[in-house]
Amino acid sequence: MAIPDTREGAPGASRHPLVEKILAGTAPEAIRMTSARGALPLPLHDLIYVQVCLLKDTSPGVVQAAGDSLSQMADEALLALMRDAACDPIVLDHFVRTGRLAGPALEAAVAHPGIMDATLEALAATAPEDTLNLIVTNEVRIIKSPRLLEVLRANPKLSADNRRRLAELERDFVGKEELRVREAPPAAAEGVPEGPAAAAPEDGEAPAEAAAPAVMTEEEERNYEEALRKTPTFQRIMKMNVAERVQLAIKGNAEERAILIRDTAKLVSGQVLKSPKLSDSEIGSFARMRNIHEDILRVIASRKEWTKTYATVHALVRNPKTPPGLTLQFLPRLGNRDLKVVIGDKNIPELVRRQARNLFVVRTQPPKKMKKAAH
């Protein structure tokens, strides 16, 4: 029973000598039976690995004993095993395919760096929506495995939101060449002779708290996104798992936060907004982004300390991804010149444009003259 060791060549891949003897098929049946029953004094990851391998033993009794031991494994021990960096891919594959995993244990297995593509593909093919959410969160693996991307799409239980996220991953990352750094281009608002930042208040216009930065055109935004993906920082972040990106979202610098706020895993992007290092200018730049999840825009719009600046309010209103119900509350904060820009921006929902038009008319129409009463 010589079974290939999937950890061969990996750091820390050495095994207990007794394990090697069992795997080579030279151990007597009594030793194999003791192993199958879980009675050998071995580290947990080695013992479970042996038991999984013994499911293919030549002795039916050993196979039965190994199967019984694995099926009776306590949930706490199973969770610890799935979180163990030394857990072998064969072990991960066994528990995933047998359906034993749920909740945190399943989440740990899906995010485990050692899990095989074939295991994820088998899981993705028939998994329910909650499990598919876990797999889609492991976007680093999806980027490296186009086959997994296709298996996920073929599952009818994949939600519309996850289909959108996969489309974004494929568009932005799959098959892309090595990326290089470039600065974001300066941009002026499309179709506006003078950008809002340079505009002086018109007659009757409410004074702005601060000048609003010009909004990028869609082409300029695409160019900037492409440049961002070429940065060494982006490449380094793409090699991290979700837990590592969550930590970086809290402790990282402004460049790292600008990348992580775009993360398709909402757990990661949401943590960026909890960073104690955030500045008002960063919040304003986040509010202008059209390719982040609308939940991020909801959080920004709900925080008074962030919406006190004119630049952030202006960005939220001009962002087509901002939910209209939130956008409407900020329209009265805009000056007349910026209201006119909103009225003419066809990317903004019609409901918002119509309300901006009504507000502009109310502000700019001349006051009605009182008719003299007849004597």
C-alpha positions in Angstrom: 0.0 0.0 0.0 2.4 2.7 -1.2 0.5 5.9 -1.2 2.2 9.1 -2.6 2.9 11.7 0.1 1.3 15.0 -1.2 3.5 17.0 1.2 6.7 15.8 -0.3 9.1 18.7 -0.8 7.0 21.0 1.3 8.4 22.8 4.3 8.0 20.7 7.4 7.0 17.7 5.4 8.9 15.1 7.4 6.8 12.4 9.0 7.2 10.1 11.9 9.3 7.0 10.9 6.4 4.7 11.8 4.1 6.6 9.4 6.6 6.1 6.6 6.7 2.4 7.4 2.9 2.1 7.3 2.7 4.0 4.1 5.4 1.8 2.5 3.2 -1.3 3.2 5.9 -2.9 5.3 4.1 -2.6 8.7 2.4 -5.8 10.0 -1.4 -5.9 10.1 -1.5 -5.5 13.9 0.3 -2.1 13.6 -2.0 -1.0 10.8 -5.1 -2.0 12.8 -3.8 -0.1 15.8 -3.3 3.0 13.6 -6.7 2.6 12.0 -8.3 2.6 15.5 -6.4 5.8 16.3 -4.4 4.2 19.1 -0.9 5.1 17.9 0.8 7.9 19.8 1.3 10.2 16.8 0.6 13.9 16.1 -3.0 14.4 15.1 -2.3 15.4 11.5 0.0 12.3 11.0 -2.5 10.0 12.7 -5.5 11.2 10.6 -3.4 11.1 7.5 -2.5 7.4 8.1 -6.2 6.6 8.8 -7.2 8.2 5.5 -4.6 6.2 3.7 -5.6 3.0 5.4 -9.0 3.4 3.8 -7.3 1.7 0.8 -5.6 -1.0 2.8 -5.7 -4.6 1.6 -7.3 -5.8 4.8 -11.1 -5.2 5.0 -10.8 -5.1 8.8 -8.3 -2.3 8.7 -10.4 -0.4 6.2 -13.5 -0.8 8.4 -11.6 0.3 11.5 -10.1 3.4 9.8 -13.5 4.4 8.4 -15.2 4.1 11.8 -12.5 6.2 13.5 -12.7 8.9 11.0 -16.5 9.1 11.1 -16.5 9.3 14.9 -14.0 12.2 15.1 -15.2 15.0 17.4 -16.2 18.3 15.9 -13.6 20.2 18.0 -10.8 17.9 16.9 -12.0 18.2 13.3 -11.9 22.0 13.4 -8.4 22.0 14.9 -7.3 19.7 12.1 -8.7 21.9 9.4 -6.9 24.9 10.9 -3.6 23.0 11.1 -1.2 24.2 8.5 0.4 20.8 8.4 -2.9 19.1 7.5 -2.3 17.0 4.3 -4.3 17.7 1.1 -5.5 14.1 1.1 -7.0 14.6 4.6 -8.7 17.8 3.4 -10.0 16.0 0.4 -11.4 13.1 2.4 -13.4 15.3 4.8 -14.7 17.7 2.2 -15.9 14.8 -0.1 -17.6 12.9 2.8 -19.6 15.9 3.7 -18.4 15.9 7.3 -17.5 19.6 7.4 -19.8 22.5 8.2 -19.5 26.0 9.7 -16.0 27.1 10.8 -14.5 23.7 9.9 -15.7 23.9 6.3 -14.6 27.6 6.1 -11.1 26.6 7.3 -10.8 23.8 4.8 -11.8 25.9 1.9 -9.3 28.6 2.9 -6.5 26.1 3.7 -3.5 26.8 1.4 -3.0 23.1 1.0 -6.4 22.2 -0.4 -6.2 20.7 -3.9 -7.9 22.3 -6.9 -9.7 19.0 -7.5 -11.2 19.1 -4.0 -12.5 22.6 -4.5 -13.9 21.7 -7.9 -15.7 18.6 -6.5 -17.2 20.8 -3.7 -18.1 23.6 -6.0 -20.0 21.4 -8.4 -22.8 20.5 -6.1 -22.4 22.8 -3.0 -25.3 24.9 -1.7 -25.3 28.7 -1.7 -23.6 29.2 1.7 -20.7 26.9 0.8 -20.3 28.6 -2.6 -20.0 31.9 -0.8 -17.0 30.4 1.1 -15.3 29.2 -2.1 -15.9 32.5 -4.0 -14.2 34.3 -1.1 -11.0 32.4 -1.8 -10.4 34.5 -4.9 -6.7 33.9 -4.9 -7.3 30.2 -5.7 -10.0 31.1 -8.3 -7.6 33.4 -10.1 -5.0 30.6 -10.4 -7.6 28.0 -11.4 -9.8 28.9 -14.4 -11.3 25.4 -14.2 -12.6 26.2 -10.7 -14.1 29.4 -12.1 -16.1 27.4 -14.7 -17.3 24.8 -12.2 -18.6 27.5 -9.9 -20.5 29.1 -12.8 -22.0 25.8 -13.7 -23.6 25.4 -10.3 -27.2 26.7 -10.6 -27.2 27.6 -6.9 -24.5 30.3 -7.3 -26.1 33.6 -6.4 -26.3 36.6 -8.8 -24.0 38.6 -6.5 -21.3 35.8 -6.6 -21.7 35.6 -10.4 -21.0 39.3 -10.6 -17.9 38.9 -8.4 -16.6 36.0 -10.5 -17.1 38.1 -13.6 -15.1 40.9 -12.0 -12.3 38.5 -11.0 -12.1 37.1 -14.6 -12.2 40.5 -16.1 -9.6 42.0 -13.8 -7.2 39.2 -12.9 -7.5 35.9 -14.7 -4.8 35.6 -17.4 -3.4 39.1 -16.8 0.2 39.8 -17.3 2.6 40.9 -14.6 1.7 44.3 -13.3 3.7 47.5 -13.0 3.2 50.6 -11.0 1.8 53.8 -12.4 0.3 56.9 -10.9 -3.4 57.6 -11.3 -4.1 60.2 -14.0 -5.6 63.6 -13.1 -9.2 63.7 -14.3 -11.8 66.3 -15.2 -15.5 65.7 -15.0 -16.8 64.3 -18.2 -18.6 67.0 -20.3 -18.0 69.7 -17.8 -15.9 72.7 -19.0 -14.9 73.6 -15.5 -14.5 70.8 -12.9 -16.4 71.2 -9.6 -13.1 71.7 -7.8 -12.4 74.9 -9.7 -15.9 76.2 -9.8 -16.8 79.3 -7.9 -20.2 79.5 -6.3 -23.0 80.9 -8.4 -25.4 83.5 -7.3 -27.7 82.0 -4.7 -25.6 78.9 -4.4 -25.0 77.4 -1.0 -21.2 77.7 -0.2 -19.3 74.4 -0.4 -17.4 73.2 2.7 -14.4 72.3 0.4 -13.7 72.0 -3.2 -14.8 68.7 -4.7 -12.2 66.8 -6.7 -13.0 66.2 -10.3 -14.6 62.8 -11.2 -12.7 60.5 -13.5 -14.2 59.4 -16.7 -14.8 55.7 -17.1 -11.8 55.3 -19.4 -9.5 57.1 -16.9 -10.9 55.0 -14.1 -10.2 51.8 -16.1 -6.7 53.0 -16.8 -6.1 53.7 -13.1 -7.4 50.3 -12.1 -5.1 48.6 -14.6 -2.2 50.5 -13.3 -3.0 49.6 -9.7 -3.0 45.9 -10.6 0.6 46.3 -11.8 2.0 47.5 -8.5 4.3 45.2 -6.5 2.0 45.8 -3.5 -1.0 44.5 -5.4 0.9 41.4 -6.4 2.0 40.8 -2.8 -1.6 41.2 -1.5 -3.0 38.8 -4.1 -0.8 36.0 -2.6 -2.4 36.5 0.9 -5.4 34.5 2.2 -8.4 36.2 3.6 -7.2 36.2 7.3 -4.0 37.9 6.3 -5.8 40.5 4.2 -8.1 41.3 7.1 -5.1 42.0 9.3 -3.5 44.1 6.7 -6.7 46.1 6.2 -6.5 47.2 9.8 -2.7 47.7 10.1 -1.6 48.5 6.6 -0.7 51.8 4.9 -2.7 54.0 2.6 -1.5 52.2 -0.6 -2.5 48.8 0.9 -5.9 50.2 2.0 -6.6 51.6 -1.5 -6.2 48.0 -2.8 -8.0 46.2 -0.1 -11.1 48.4 -0.2 -11.7 46.9 -3.7 -11.4 43.4 -2.3 -14.3 41.1 -3.5 -14.4 39.6 0.0 -16.6 41.9 1.9 -15.0 40.8 5.2 -11.7 42.3 4.0 -13.0 45.5 2.4 -15.2 46.2 5.4 -12.3 46.0 7.7 -10.5 48.8 5.8 -13.1 51.2 7.1 -12.2 50.2 10.7 -8.6 51.2 10.3 -7.6 53.8 12.9 -5.2 55.3 10.2 -7.9 56.3 7.8 -7.9 60.0 6.6 -10.7 62.1 5.2 -9.0 62.2 1.8 -9.0 58.4 1.7 -12.7 58.3 2.6 -13.4 60.8 -0.2 -11.4 58.6 -2.7 -13.3 55.5 -1.6 -16.6 57.3 -2.1 -15.6 58.0 -5.7 -14.9 54.4 -6.6 -17.4 52.7 -8.9 -16.0 49.1 -8.5 -16.4 48.6 -4.8 -19.3 47.0 -3.1 -22.3 49.2 -2.3 -22.1 48.2 1.3 -18.9 50.2 1.6 -20.7 53.2 0.2 -23.6 52.6 2.7 -21.2 52.7 5.6 -19.4 55.8 4.4 -22.8 57.6 3.9 -24.0 56.6 7.4 -21.0 58.1 9.2 -21.5 61.9 10.0 -17.8 62.4 10.7 -17.1 61.3 7.1 -19.9 63.1 5.3 -19.1 66.4 6.9 -16.7 67.2 4.1 -18.1 68.5 0.8 -15.7 66.3 -1.3 -17.1 63.1 0.2 -20.8 64.2 -0.2 -20.1 65.2 -3.8 -18.4 61.9 -4.5 -21.3 59.8 -3.0 -23.8 61.7 -5.1 -21.8 61.3 -8.3 -21.1 57.6 -7.8 -23.7 55.5 -9.6 -23.1 52.6 -7.1 -24.4 54.7 -4.2 -28.0 53.6 -3.4 -30.4 56.3 -4.5 -32.1 56.4 -1.1 -28.8 57.6 0.4 -27.9 59.9 -2.5 -31.1 61.9 -2.2 -30.3 63.0 1.3 -27.1 64.6 0.2 -28.4 66.6 -2.8 -29.3 69.7 -0.8 -25.6 69.9 0.3 -24.5 70.4 -3.3 -24.0 73.8 -4.8 -25.9 74.8 -7.9 -23.0 74.2 -10.3 -22.6 70.6 -9.0 -26.3 70.1 -9.2 -26.2 70.9 -12.9 -23.5 68.4 -13.4 -25.6 65.7 -11.6 -28.6 66.6 -13.8 -26.5 66.0 -17.0 -24.8 62.8 -15.8 -26.6 59.9 -17.4 -24.7 57.4 -15.3 -26.6 58.6 -12.2 -30.1 57.0 -11.6 -33.0 59.0 -13.1 -34.6 59.4 -9.7 -31.6 61.3 -8.4 -31.2 63.4 -11.5 -34.9 64.3 -11.4 -34.7 65.4 -7.8 -31.5 67.4 -8.5 -33.4 69.1 -11.3 -36.3 70.0 -9.1 -33.9 71.3 -6.4 -32.0 73.4 -8.9 -35.3 74.9 -10.3 -36.4 75.8 -6.8 -33.1 77.5 -6.0 -32.7 79.4 -9.3 -36.2 80.5 -10.3 -36.9 84.2 -9.6 -39.3 85.0 -6.8 -42.9 85.6 -8.0 -44.0 89.2 -7.8 -47.0 89.9 -5.7 -50.0 91.1 -7.7 -51.6 94.4 -6.5 -54.9 94.0 -5.0 -57.8 95.7 -7.0 -59.5 98.7 -5.3 
